[in-house]
Amino acid sequence: MGDATDIPLLQRLRATPELFDAIRQSSGSELSLQQSLRSQFDENLVRAALSVADARAKAHGLLPESEELWLTRVGLEQATAWDVARHKARRFPVGEQVLDLCCGIGCDTAALAERGPVTAVDFDPAMLQRCRWNLEIWNPSAEVQTIAADVRSLNIAGFLVHLDPDRRSGRDRPVKRLEQYCPDLAWMQQLTRTAKGGAIKLGPASNFMQKFPGCEIELVSLNGECREATVWFGSLTSEHPFRATVLPAGDTIAADPLSAWCPAVAEVGTWLFDPDPAVVRSGLLDVVAEKLSLQRLDAADEYLTGCQIVETPFARPFEVEQVLSGRIRDLRRYLQSCPAMEYEIKCRRVTVDANSLRRRLPAGSGPPRVIVFARVQGRTRSIVARRPAGHSTNSG
């Protein structure tokens, strides 16, 4: 966390664009760059500029206009992915005031401002300054006010809110337990009962199950990675307790996880399906399986199978070539006849050292193979498969 004393340094940094020009044009080592910069600029200014430049480099491809943004390492790590922020913002009614609590560098603020007025709140005045400057880059016509305050001190009754609680709270790594968030679980639960409606951003691996009765929890994935668990409450919730959304496609499915039950198969079918992580984390795997007429390989594993290929954003298909025992020697023996040029190793409930295994498999000029380790009828199996044409490793 910063404080108000950071703002004069930030303002000096913004007024010295030539410092960033020098960093961009540098081609030498980091040590020589620092020595060169410190011969021309104040040491504190150089240190701050290098930190911003490093965060901008890491934001490349993640946030629009990344080379111009005002970022910190932690602020970037906790920021909402741009596509996810815009997806959430669409659910808020157009034209109605929204409080963006713990706004950070302003990703959610900018997305929410596309549909109406926003009040951005953060405890850190320097972070609020970064938020304002980033909004000037992303959306200069946005109707946004900023307030430096502890969000727990505000009267939010009757407002629509978006909350992005601190998942570090002074720690080096994000925490998973909601009780360690700031604001903590008890305050977030009270928020769902006090505000008119809104959304709370949680880590997808957090212990959110059964913590928000009467709310809807949406698991959102982006490019095959589960990025967020969003708690929708009040006027913005739906009749379904869980939802899985796959971005950038935007497909979504909502239901009660207990509304479907998918029995395990006796053997693996012609096609194997690897479900999107948002589907798995939301508990909607059986719902998706039933919808797509697929079956589970095992009650204790998440892979699905079927006799026909199904094109769906909720699972990636693989054409099954052979089903073997879980013994590595049987897998190596099978692959000797036509070794592949490349092996992709996949597993969920079976622990496999993919790098070590890949070195032990025969190398050749055959087409790429996918090796899936999964449970079938309680036993570990290795399944040799291929990706169908048009399905890359990044396809959803």
Secondary structure, 3 states (H helix, E strand, C coil): CCCCCHHHHHHHHHCCHHHHHHHHHCCCCHHHHHHHHHCCCCHHHHHHHHHHHHHHHHHCCCCCCHHHCCCCHHHHHHCCCHHHHHHHHCCCCCCCCEEEECCCCCHHHHHHHCCCCEEEEECCHHHHHHHHHHHHHHCCCCCEEEEECCHHHCCCCCCEEEECCECCCCCCCCCCCHHHCECCHHHHHHHHHHCCEEEEEECCCCCCCCCCCCCEEEEEEECCEEEEEEEEEECCCCCCCEEEEEECCCEEEEECHHHCCCCECCCCCCEEEEECHHHHHCCCHHHHHHHHCCEECCCCCCCEEECCCCCECCEEEEEEEEEEECCHHHHHHHHCCCCECCEEEEECCCCCCHHHHHHHCCECCECCEEEEEEEECCEEEEEEEECCCCCCCCCC
